[in-house]
Amino acid sequence: MHKITSKRQVTLPQAVCNAIALQPGDYVEVFARDGVAHIVKMKSDSLAGRFADLTEGKAFPTDEEIDKALRMRAAKKLLADDRD
């Protein structure tokens, strides 16, 4: 069992990191669905192009737009058969 710190941090067990090949510096998306927290590893190179449609013809996206895009990407990744 792991305890959440006052900063809402928790240490991920080595077995979990190994299972999803999570390394220091990797990006993850954390979200809740049906009362369960999910951690999805995100490839930094696959994130780069995900915001292109948000910036086309307008100013840099708001924090809310970025958060929404990340949640949508994480949800798609969770539902995909190929989770690399």
C-alpha positions as CSV (number, residue, x, y, z in Angstrom):
1,M,0.0,0.0,0.0
2,H,1.3,3.5,-0.9
3,K,0.6,6.7,0.9
4,I,-0.1,10.0,-1.0
5,T,2.0,12.9,0.2
6,S,0.7,16.4,1.0
7,K,1.7,17.3,-2.5
8,R,-0.4,14.5,-3.9
9,Q,2.6,12.5,-4.9
10,V,3.1,8.8,-4.8
11,T,6.1,6.6,-5.6
12,L,5.3,4.1,-8.4
13,P,6.5,0.5,-7.6
14,Q,9.4,-0.8,-9.7
15,A,7.2,-3.6,-11.0
16,V,4.6,-1.1,-12.4
17,C,7.4,0.9,-14.1
18,N,8.9,-2.2,-15.5
19,A,5.5,-3.4,-16.8
20,I,5.0,-0.3,-18.9
21,A,8.7,0.5,-19.5
22,L,8.5,3.7,-17.6
23,Q,11.8,5.6,-17.2
24,P,12.7,8.8,-15.4
25,G,11.8,11.8,-17.7
26,D,9.0,9.9,-19.4
27,Y,5.6,11.6,-19.8
28,V,2.5,10.0,-18.3
29,E,-1.2,11.0,-18.3
30,V,-3.1,10.3,-15.1
31,F,-6.9,10.2,-15.2
32,A,-9.9,8.6,-13.5
33,R,-12.5,6.5,-15.1
34,D,-15.3,4.6,-13.2
35,G,-13.6,5.3,-9.8
36,V,-10.2,3.9,-10.9
37,A,-7.0,5.9,-11.5
38,H,-5.1,5.1,-14.7
39,I,-1.5,5.9,-15.6
40,V,-0.8,5.9,-19.3
41,K,2.7,6.3,-20.6
42,M,2.9,8.9,-23.4
43,K,5.7,9.0,-26.0
44,S,7.1,12.5,-26.1
45,D,7.6,12.2,-29.9
46,S,4.0,11.3,-30.4
47,L,2.8,14.3,-28.3
48,A,4.6,16.8,-30.5
49,G,2.2,16.7,-33.4
50,R,-0.9,16.3,-31.3
51,F,-1.4,20.0,-30.8
52,A,-0.9,21.1,-34.4
53,D,-4.7,21.4,-35.0
54,L,-5.0,23.5,-31.8
55,T,-2.6,26.2,-33.0
56,E,-3.5,26.4,-36.7
57,G,-4.7,30.0,-37.4
58,K,-4.9,31.1,-33.8
59,A,-3.0,31.9,-30.6
60,F,-1.3,29.2,-28.5
61,P,-4.0,27.0,-26.8
62,T,-5.3,27.6,-23.4
63,D,-4.5,25.3,-20.4
64,E,-8.0,23.9,-20.7
65,E,-7.5,23.1,-24.4
66,I,-4.2,21.4,-23.7
67,D,-5.7,19.4,-20.8
68,K,-8.6,18.3,-23.0
69,A,-6.2,17.2,-25.8
70,L,-4.1,15.2,-23.4
71,R,-7.1,13.5,-21.8
72,M,-8.5,12.6,-25.3
73,R,-5.0,11.2,-26.3
74,A,-4.7,9.2,-23.1
75,A,-8.3,7.8,-23.5
76,K,-7.6,6.8,-27.1
77,K,-4.3,5.1,-26.0
78,L,-6.1,3.2,-23.2
79,L,-8.7,1.9,-25.7
80,A,-6.2,1.1,-28.4
81,D,-5.0,-2.5,-28.9
82,D,-1.4,-1.2,-29.5
83,R,-0.3,0.6,-26.3
84,D,3.4,1.2,-27.1
